[in-house]
């Protein structure tokens, strides 16, 4: 074969390789953009969180103060009896719920809510309970933790629960809005992540145990209002938090670290103007892993560990947007976000995002007639 034909053949092979690679890439992107949802259940009132039960059933909280079992066929159960009093006003109400890792043997759940106090005060609390055998009520309800101090506010309750690999429980706590300076103090629970045992005690190894003037439940501080948290595939605890006007953040809270709010932020005051000195960094304060300007109002957060949506999406982080009504897909390189995609645009406010036992993603929409959605591969 002469040199001309050899060169032409090599060029054809190179072009074919590029076309195949581009087709694979665009095909993967198109495939992800073609995701669709199907209604599992409808008619939920401001649903906030979903947990998974055996036999394909679900446990859903509604912010006005109701918890329901949803059957695999989407039928809504009656509100469960046995819930404690809930201060359901503003952003408060019945919020997160998770099933214990040993639920099949102990039927235990954990949930958090805005707990009423004297007068018009309230704070975030977390309780443990057992779902009755007939799934109609909660039994042996015990409040494990109450945020201190209680304060009169309808805002910034935080309230996501994550069971860690060691069995301890992380709980995110908001700064209560007008008490934002408390996020930098260690004698309040405002603007903190706390870590407790399943009996409500400060978890062994918490960084401030024995520190004078510090609350022993505190794991990390300097947070604003986290409504999304999850475990990464390697078992580390991740969370995101609402910024003010801009500056929503993803963080991986480490023991005893200060995440800066309200001293440093990439956001600004509502209506404009700097918060504090208007700085984004300071020695001794952690930088976010990722942030959004403008805000997307993140809520709900899950890593996809299954291969149900193809290899390209496995290991990605998914976050719901309340403000824009879409599902954010974040591609990661370790702890660095390298690419972000907006999926399922045009949804209502996405409040919760979870991976189910079937490896599929499930969403809740936070509206008056909210929906539990299953995300289908194309």
ABEGO torsion letter per residue (X at the ends): XBAAAAAAAAAAAAAAAAAAAAAAAAAAAAAAAABBBBBABBGBBGBABBBBBBGGBBBBBBAAGBBBBBBAAGBBBBBBBGBBBBBBBEABEBBBBBBBAAAAAAGBBBBBBBBBBBEABBBBBBBBBBBBAAGABBBGBBBABBBOBBBBBABGAEGBBBBBAAGBBBBBBBAGGAAAAAAABAABABGBBBBBBAAGBBBBGBAABGBBGBBAABABBGBABBABBBBBAAGBBBBBBBBBBEGBBBBBBBBGBBAGOAABBABBBBGEEBBEAGBABBBGBBBBABBBOBBAGBBEBBBBABAAAEAAABGBBBBBBAAAGBBBBBBBBEABBABBBBBGBGBBBBABBBBBAAGBBBBBBBBABBBBBBBBBX
